[in-house]
Amino acid sequence: MNNNQISNPKTSVPTGINMNDKDYITSLLTCLKDMEKNYVIAMTEASCENLYEQYNNIFQNLSKLQREVYELMFRKGWYCLEKAQSDKIDQKYQMLNQEYKDLSN
């Protein structure tokens, strides 16, 4: 592991042509992310408040499930994060802050 990554020790899985636990959970995470995106679109296009609320409830449940799957993958070392350099964070903050100010005017 390099110094720019944040991760846990990897849980080993069998290799080969057959899918293993990591493959299945990676596929599940991808599917949940796609479903979340689609529900956000559905919410923005809902024709009435009742439909919007139903979509929003489903979205909230998907979001919780997606987070649980991500956390499981991270605990098993199957999902790594990259440390952001503080100057890059500062630059991004300044850029977004300026865009916000521009929108507020």
C-alpha positions in Angstrom: 0.0 0.0 0.0 1.4 3.4 -0.9 1.2 6.4 1.5 -1.6 8.1 -0.6 -4.1 5.3 0.0 -6.4 4.6 2.9 -7.5 1.0 3.2 -7.8 -2.0 5.4 -5.9 -5.3 4.9 -7.4 -7.3 2.1 -9.5 -10.3 2.8 -8.3 -12.9 0.4 -10.7 -14.5 -2.1 -10.2 -17.4 -4.6 -8.9 -16.5 -8.0 -9.9 -18.0 -11.3 -12.7 -17.8 -13.7 -15.5 -18.3 -11.1 -16.9 -15.3 -9.4 -15.9 -14.9 -5.7 -17.4 -12.8 -2.8 -15.5 -9.7 -3.9 -16.8 -10.0 -7.5 -20.4 -10.4 -6.3 -20.3 -7.5 -3.8 -18.5 -5.2 -6.4 -21.3 -6.0 -8.8 -23.9 -5.3 -6.2 -22.3 -1.9 -5.3 -22.2 -0.9 -9.0 -25.9 -1.9 -9.4 -26.9 0.1 -6.3 -25.0 3.2 -7.5 -26.8 3.0 -10.8 -30.2 2.5 -9.2 -29.6 5.6 -7.0 -28.8 7.7 -10.0 -31.9 6.5 -11.8 -34.1 7.3 -8.8 -32.7 10.8 -8.6 -33.7 11.3 -12.2 -37.1 9.8 -11.5 -37.6 12.1 -8.5 -36.8 15.2 -10.6 -39.4 14.0 -13.2 -42.1 12.9 -10.8 -45.5 14.2 -12.0 -46.9 14.7 -8.5 -45.9 15.0 -4.8 -47.1 11.5 -3.9 -45.0 9.9 -6.6 -42.0 12.0 -5.6 -42.3 10.9 -2.0 -42.5 7.2 -3.0 -39.4 7.6 -5.2 -37.6 9.5 -2.4 -38.4 6.7 0.1 -37.0 4.1 -2.2 -34.0 6.3 -2.9 -33.3 6.7 0.8 -33.4 2.9 1.4 -31.1 2.3 -1.6 -28.7 4.9 -0.3 -28.5 3.3 3.1 -28.0 -0.1 1.5 -25.3 1.2 -0.8 -23.5 2.7 2.2 -23.6 -0.5 4.1 -22.2 -2.4 1.1 -19.4 0.2 0.6 -18.5 0.0 4.3 -18.4 -3.8 4.2 -16.1 -3.6 1.1 -13.9 -1.1 2.9 -13.6 -3.2 6.0 -12.6 -6.2 3.9 -9.9 -4.1 2.1 -11.7 -4.4 -1.2 -12.3 -0.7 -1.5 -9.4 1.8 -1.2 -9.5 5.6 -0.9 -6.9 8.0 -2.0 -5.7 10.8 0.3 -6.3 14.2 -1.1 -3.5 16.7 -0.9 -4.5 19.7 1.3 -3.7 22.2 -1.4 -6.0 20.4 -3.9 -8.8 20.5 -1.3 -8.2 24.2 -0.7 -8.3 24.9 -4.5 -11.5 23.0 -5.0 -13.1 24.8 -2.0 -12.1 28.2 -3.4 -13.4 27.3 -6.8 -16.8 26.0 -5.4 -17.1 28.9 -3.0 -16.6 31.4 -5.9 -19.2 29.6 -8.0 -21.6 29.8 -5.1 -21.0 33.5 -4.7 -21.5 34.0 -8.4 -24.9 32.2 -8.2 -25.9 34.2 -5.1 -25.5 37.5 -6.9 
